[in-house]
Amino acid sequence: MQDLENQRVFIIKRLAILKFLSIIEAFLVGFLAFVFTKDLLIALILAIFAGIFFFRFASRKLKKSQKELEINILRSFLYRFKAKFKQTGINQKEFEALGLSKTLSEFKSFNTFEFKDFIIYDLQFIDERKRYFCGILIEFLKINEKTYFDNEEKIYTKLQDKFFSVEFCFGKEKNYLISTLTSPFFIDFKQTVEHNLKNLEKNLQIIKNKFLN
């Protein structure tokens, strides 16, 4: 875990340096543009463009390393529970076969988390009534009892809280949709590895308490 934390701190420090350099780059470009054009608006636009371009170009490798590290942190957590992670989700045909919704548009599913008793998919779609859903789908392989959450309107509630919860749930028997702005397995790169692992475990326990205990 310490090795992952060291990598996280290294990337954060390098990104901070690049941000500082991009500000200097923007200032220099803006100053030179003003000297040549005498137009403050043009100089400001060029300065902003130069700063953004410099940061995005220079930070590409670091951003890729950050993404890889986030996945490694997630995998280290899932390994403790003998769970698997895939960067692909459920396809639309498979989802519609569950009977939770139909006539969907703009369907997107990103990640799959396979645990012993259930599978979780990140999910977004717009239904036939133009209602937007953002959250997760949980398919239980086995469950203690058939639990019903039959108020479909709840999962289309406009959410404010960015923390993961299972308050807005709809489903039956083994398949449930939970509306949430944040995936239960989201890695916050600004937080320490230890903090992230504790938060992931807390979110996993929230799911188990809702459906399995």
Disulfide bonds with the S-S distance in Angstrom:
none
